[in-house]
């Protein structure tokens, strides 16, 4: 299944694969560090360094970039159902850890259908904003430790061998499979699982 993901994500020719990811500091270029991000023993860049200044950028917003990629069709549908399309098309900048269609498909049967119901709009919004960090955080600016999301909760970045993993509030893990997909109002990093905030317990 992992090889299938890799094949489907190969269309993202502008992406640096996460096997080469060097963890730096996860911070926004508009927000100062609140000291909640733990550092690892791996080499890291200064927390205020923003690689976005030297990276190519797209003239499309995060929502437009995601909409143009069939691997994100479920995510785009969820963003629209949660009423977040306008927000994520705004100035930002935002860093989005974007689950693929296959990631959503791995949720328990019926979960996605339930979340897309109008009655569960707020719960869906809480889950989606748990995948968003304020500021444009490039791959070289990420470090192991706790990361505060737009949702208000934190997920944890860690390393297992060459894999970069995000651990959610439920103890589940999502692997970063591609990084630094540029957008005019931020950047997208691709992950292989849907993260669930502590409030989803």
Order of alpha helices (4+ residues) and beta strands (2+ residues): alpha-alpha-alpha-alpha-beta-alpha-alpha-alpha-beta-beta-beta-beta-beta-beta
